[in-house]
Amino acid sequence: MKLQQKSIFPGVKVSLAKVKCVSCGSDRAEILISGKLLCPKCSRQEILHRVRRNLGRSGINLRGSRVILTYPEFYRNEANLLKSFIEKVCSNCNFTIKEIEISGDGQVNKVMRDLVLTSIRESENQVILPFTADFFAAYLIYSSGSPEGSYLSLYGLRSKVSDKVFISPLYDTPLTELRGFSELTGELKTGDELFNGIIEWLHSEFKDNEVFHTFPPSIPVIVSRFATCKRCGALTKSEYCRACSVELALEK
């Protein structure tokens, strides 16, 4: 069995045995998804199936609806890919997607807060987010020292802030499982160097993707120790987080 080098991320080399795709039997298997080694074509079908399943489980009703797709600029490619998935899944639903891109500069917490507040100012009640599993894994580590003020409560398929429902169809899919889509680079660069360092470390140390499927139980444990801000959804010990408390006081 011949060994070949497969690149998961630029600058990272991994030795994989040349084996057949477990789905179609071709010898181009190179992408590991949920423990299955697949060829690019089958990996794309697997991800599309996962998004279809997640949308169904979320309870979102796309038929005749108006939804928002909100994302920071460093998630632009993934957001465009997710939009194409949704349009394929519900091609005859006669729905509209309003795209809102926000700046990705600055600390990740600020980016998340801007994203939430921008979304809740819109008239649409359903918000779709493009965040992937590796983003949330890195965000868990990033926020673990001081989770208050973080947006860990957004993790999961469905969450709610104010009167808006937030859906994350890719919450259980890391970027490494999206390598079958040529428009993605496999990199995620935010405007936060600390966050970038964490996600780069995760990708270099856990190439089999399993860590991105095993961290979820930790988030509810942390979130359960806090309330969520009534205005922006950040974890807080009171009715409103510090940032919202200041802004509301200034508005009086």
Disulfide bonds with the S-S distance in Angstrom:
Cys90-Cys93 1.33
